[in-house]
Amino acid sequence: MAQADRVLSTPPTNTPVDTTRRRFLAVAAFASAAGASGLAAAAMASNVPAAVTVPLAPATAESTALPDPIFGLIEAHKKADRDHEAALDEQEHLERIGDRAADWIGEATCHASFNAFEVLLAAPATTLPGIRAKLAYLQDIANRDAWMLTDHPDAAILLLEGFVASVTNVWAVQS
């Protein structure tokens, strides 16, 4: 009789277990985004008071242009990201022609994009539309560039702190 050379019903015992902080943060970021999606769905309900969409700060010439600082932070990150993409294109061009400047050309824009993203993650929204915009933007990033959430060492912590502060801001207006 032939002897079995493997057992298909049990997982291998030599599979490495990822116990790194990065893995933990990726799982935590996913969990917080999933929880925040529930918040966004609840916020879209028709019985949410109109007062929730009013900024906490008194209206000024600046605050009427952008009702929530989140919108400006989203635009700042988009611009930093575009600048970094342009620098990477230039870096690729310089590498093709053998220019040594290619070694450092994208570094500053990379740092600027990284910092703008961290500021956005941590920033609290002050209005319900701000929370919605932040959620939509971060969900778009998670769908197309999930590495941005996993490569930032404190992404989960910043994201959680930002959303807790956002909910506190909106809750204060509603109360």
Sequence and secondary structure as in RCSB ss.txt:
>XXXX:A:sequence
MAQADRVLSTPPTNTPVDTTRRRFLAVAAFASAAGASGLAAAAMASNVPAAVTVPLAPATAESTALPDPIFGLIE
AHKKADRDHEAALDEQEHLERIGDRAADWIGEATCHASFNAFEVLLAAPATTLPGIRAKLAYLQDIANRDAWMLT
DHPDAAILLLEGFVASVTNVWAVQS
>XXXX:A:secstr
    S  SSS  TT      HHHHHHHHHHHHHHHHHHHHHHHTSTTS GGGGS SS   HHHHHSSSHHHHHHH
HHHHHHHHHHHHHHHHHHHHHHT GGGGTTTHHHHHHHHHHHHHHHH   SSHHHHHHHHHHHHHHHHH THHHH
SSTTHHHHHHHHHHHHHHHHHHHH 
